Amino acid sequence: MDSLRKAWVLARLVAHLLGGLLLALLAWPLIGTPQRKRTEQWFAKKLLSILKVQVQASYESTQANYALHGPYLLYSNHVSWLDIFAFNAVEPVTFIAKAEISKWPIGGTLAKRSGTLFIERGKRHAVRDVIQAAVQVIKTGRSVAVFPEGTTGTGQTPLNFHSNFVQPAIMAGVPLLPVSLQYCSTDGRFSEEPAFVGEQTLMQNIAVLLNSPKGYVVKLHFHHPMPTEGQTRHDLSDLAYTQIAAHLAGNLD
C-alpha cells in the first residue's frame, strides 16, 4: 500500500508540473499581472499540498509582512528547492537564482516565465547585471528574494552570506527583510531530511519527501525590516546573518 501511495503522489506531482508548464507556455502571455500573481500562489500552494509540506509564516512585526508593506528585498537562508514555493505560497516574489535552474526540465521553464533573474556564472558582469535587473523589479512594486549563501544548507545554521546581494535594496531605496527558514516534522521537531544538499539529485530529494507519510512543515520567520539608507552592504548582511543564525539556533531544541 505504501508503494501505491508513493506512486499516486508522484503521479499527481508530475501532472501538476505538466499543467503548470502548459499554463506558462500558453496562458502566461495572455493574462495580466494580478492573475499571474494569483496563479503563482495557487501553483505553489498546490505543489506543497501534494507533497504534504505545510507553510507556517510568522512575523516579528506588522511591517515584516511583505505582502502588505513591501516591496522589500527578502534575504533568506536556503535549504531546499521547495523554498521558492514556500515564499510564493505566502506572497509571490521574484527570485534571484543561479542559471543552472533555467536548464531544469519543466522547472526551468516555469522559473523563466515567472520572471526569475538568473546569474550567469563566469560572465564578467553577471552579478552587476542581475543587481540592476532586481532594482528594476523592485521599482515596479514587487519584492525580490535572494538566497545569499549561494547554495543550500540543512537549516541548522546559515552558511556564509555574499553581501553583494544586499545591493539591490540599497540602490532601490527599500528595506532589507531578513528571513529565517527551517523545516520540521509535523510534531514541530527540527528536521534536516527535506534539505536538498550535497550530491543528492532532485529525484532522490523527492523520494525523501515521498517517504514521509505525514509530511513536513516549512517555517518562514520574517524579521523586522532593516532600513538601508546610509548603511553599507557588509554591515547589513552581517546583521541579517546574526539575526537569522540566532533564530535558527533557537529552534533546534
C-alpha positions, 0 to 999 in steps of 0.5 A: 500500500505504501508503494501505491501511495508513493506512486499516486503522489508522484503521479499527481506531482508530475501532472501538476508540473505538466499543467503548470508548464502548459499554463506558462507556455500558453496562458502566461502571455495572455493574462495580466499581472494580478492573475499571474500573481494569483496563479503563482500562489495557487501553483505553489500552494498546490505543489506543497499540498501534494507533497504534504509540506505545510507553510507556517509564516510568522512575523516579528512585526506588522511591517515584516509582512511583505505582502502588505508593506513591501516591496522589500528585498527578502534575504533568506537562508536556503535549504531546499528547492521547495523554498521558492514555493514556500515564499510564493505560497505566502506572497509571490516574489521574484527570485534571484537564482543561479542559471543552472535552474533555467536548464531544469526540465519543466522547472526551468521553464516555469522559473523563466516565465515567472520572471526569475533573474538568473546569474550567469556564472563566469560572465564578467558582469553577471552579478552587476547585471542581475543587481540592476535587473532586481532594482528594476523589479523592485521599482515596479512594486514587487519584492525580490528574494535572494538566497545569499549563501549561494547554495543550500544548507540543512537549516541548522545554521546559515552558511556564509552570506555574499553581501553583494546581494544586499545591493539591490535594496540599497540602490532601490531605496527599500528595506532589507527583510531578513528571513529565517527558514527551517523545516520540521516534522509535523510534531514541530521537531527540527528536521534536516531530511527535506534539505536538498544538499550535497550530491543528492539529485532532485529525484532522490530529494523527492523520494525523501519527501515521498517517504514521509507519510505525514509530511513536513512543515516549512517555517518562514520567520520574517524579521523586522525590516532593516532600513538601508539608507546610509548603511553599507552592504557588509554591515547589513548582511552581517546583521541579517546573518546574526539575526537569522543564525540566532533564530535558527539556533533557537529552534533546534531544541 
